[in-house]
């Protein structure tokens, strides 16, 4: 394992730990798997196992509208906290998060969009290892170690 891969795995481990802790503390929900992929100006996150027991019960009893409202409310509460976690782990400011949850598949997908205005400035402040870790040294949009998944 090279140093860049190791450093990225450390960063990813912190992100995964914080996200798992958020869902456990706020919703008493254990995530079954987290997958993420960093691109030049965004982060894509897939959270599996996000549907809570009350949501499952509502869905089983054909209360689709209510379960959707509950999920939308939960997502509105959780999103700012995900933003804070990402900003604390990643070296960029988050300007937006686009997300959706599929109740039938028990997963939530999110696209975290980084601030574009200061992107180059932030990348320039990073040391060479961090730039390589983010794939910003070669001018190509990175897809860092897409095989990394954590339960």
Beta strands, then each sheet from edge to edge (+ up, - down):
strand 1: 33-38
strand 2: 42-48
strand 3: 94-102
strand 4: 107-114
strand 5: 149-150
sheet 1: 3+ 4- 2+ 1- 5+
end
